[in-house]
Amino acid sequence: MATLADTGNTSAMDPVTLETPRLLLRSFTSSDADAVYEACQEADIQYYTPVPSPYRREDAEKYVKEVVAKGWATDHDHILGAFRKDNDALVGSFCLSARGRGVYELGYWAAKEQRGCGYSTEAARALCEWGFTALEAHRIEWWAMVGNTASRALAEKLGFALEGTLRNRSIANDGQPHDWWVGGLLKP
């Protein structure tokens, strides 16, 4: 169970800080650009997520300085970095994006060296719990390109129901259309 750490103003438009037993989920800062840049050099992140490819240092700086702030300021993309409490290592980026009244989409990527330890599940669960309570979400969706079995496994651990496959849903960084899975998690 995640707890809301002391964040001052906790309206949905201000970044929050969430805490789990092993992680701190907080807004990215300029000092996180190096870790974001390093994580996003991994081929699967560039293939399966909408990050720029190739991923440049400037992309990481823009992400931590502009994209995250704009997402919170517009109350559209609630982006938090997940960091390990024991060594402050970046686990990944986790986001709830507004998709309609009471509907949000969960998006995430995880640093390769942090995978397989349950950190991503812990972070995503905390963010979803926060979304159901603070954002009053009644539904959270998950989308992943077909073949991204790690993302699907994480979504299934969280209780998302696979609801279908959309053919040629979008063009990926490789310039080709790809099928996508979609799932949903309803408010408990």
N, C-alpha and C positions, 0 to 999 in steps of 0.2 A: 504494500500500500504506500503510495506516495504521500508526502506531506508538502504543504506549501510553506516554503521558507519565508523569512521576513523580506518583503519586497517593497514596502511602502504602499503606494497606491496599487491596488490589485484589479483595476478595471481591465476588461478584455483587450483594450488598446495599448496597455502598457506591458512591456515584457515582464514575465514572471520568472521566478526561480522555483523549481520543483526538486525535491530531494527523495531519493529512494535509499534503501540500505547501503548500496554500493556506489551510487551515482549522484552527481549534481547536474541538473539540467538547467542551463542558464542561457541568456542571450550571448551571442558571440561578440567578442571585442576585437579591436585591431590587433591585439597581441596573439590572437588565434589564427591569423592568416597563414602563417607557416605550416601549422598542423593541418589546416584545411587543404592547402595546396598539396602537401605530401599525400594526404589520404586520397585526394581526387586524381592522383596520377595512376591509380589502379585501373586496369582495363575494364573490369566489370562495372565499376561506377560510371565510367565514361560511356559504356555500351548500354547499360540498363536504365540509367537515370538521365534527366534532361540537362545535366551540367554541360558546359561547352566542351568540345573535343577538337583539338587538344586543349587541355586545361592549363592555363597560364597563371603565373603569379598574380597578374593583374585581375584575373577572374576571382581568385581567392580574396584579394583585397576589396574588390567591389562587393562580393558576397557579404563579408563580415562588416563592412562599413556602410553599405547602401541598401542592399537587398533585404537584409534582416530588419533594419530600421524601418524601411518603407512597408514591409509586411505587417509589422506591429502598428505603425502609424495609421495605416488604412484599415486595420482590423480585418485583414484578409488572410495573410500568411503568418501563422503563429509559429515562428522558427526558434528552436532551442538547440544548442549544442549539448551533447551528453558527455560528461567528463567523469573519469574514475576518481573516487574520493581518495584512494590510496596513493595515487601517483600523478593525478591531474591529467592523465593521458586522454586525448580526444577519442571517444568511442564512435561518434558520428553526429549527423545532423538529423533532426526529427521535426516534423512540421504538421500542423493541422491547417488546411486551407479551406476557406469558406467556398461552398459550392451551391448553396441555396439556403433557404430559411431552415435553420436547424440541421443542415447537412454539411459535413466537413469531409475532407479527404486526408487520410494519413499518408504522408510521404517520408521516406528516410533513406539514408545511405550510412554504411558503417565502415570504419577504417579496417582494412584487411586483417591487421594484427590483433584486432579486438573481437573478431568474429569467433563464434563457437563457445563463448563463455556465458551466454545468457544475458549479456549487457544490453543488446538491442531489444530483446523482449522486455526487459525491465524498463528501459527508457520509453519504448512505445506504449507499454501498458500504463505507465504514469501519465503520459501525455493524453492518452485516450480517456483515462479517468478524469483528468482535469477538464478535457473538452466536454464530457457529459455533465459535469457540475458547473464549471465557471462559464462555459460558452452556451450551456443549455442545449447541447447537441442532442438530437433524438436518433441520429444515424451518422455513422462514420464509415466512409467508403475506403477501399484499398484497391489500387490499380497496379498491375505489374505486367511488363512484357512477358509473353509466353516464353518459357525457358528460364526465367529467373526463379528457379526452384527455392533458393534461399529466402527470397522475399515471401514466396507463397508459404513456406514452412513457418516463418515468423508470424504471418497473418493468421494461419490456422492455429498456432499456439495461443494467440490472443483471442480466439473464438470467432474470427471472421468466417462467415459462410460464403463459399465460392458460389457466385450467382450466375456466372456465365463467361463465355469467351467472345470477345468482339473481334471480328475479322478486319484486318488492316486498319485498326483504330487510329494509328498515327505513324508518322515518319520518324524514325530514330536517327541518332547521330550518324549512322552508316548511310543515310539517304534513302533507305528502303522502308516501305510500309510493313508494319508488324502487327500480329494479333496480340491482344491483351486480355488478361484475366481481370475480372472485377469481382469484388466481394463486399459484403456489408456486415457491420457490427451494429446492433441496435442497443439503445440505452437499456441497461439492466432494470 
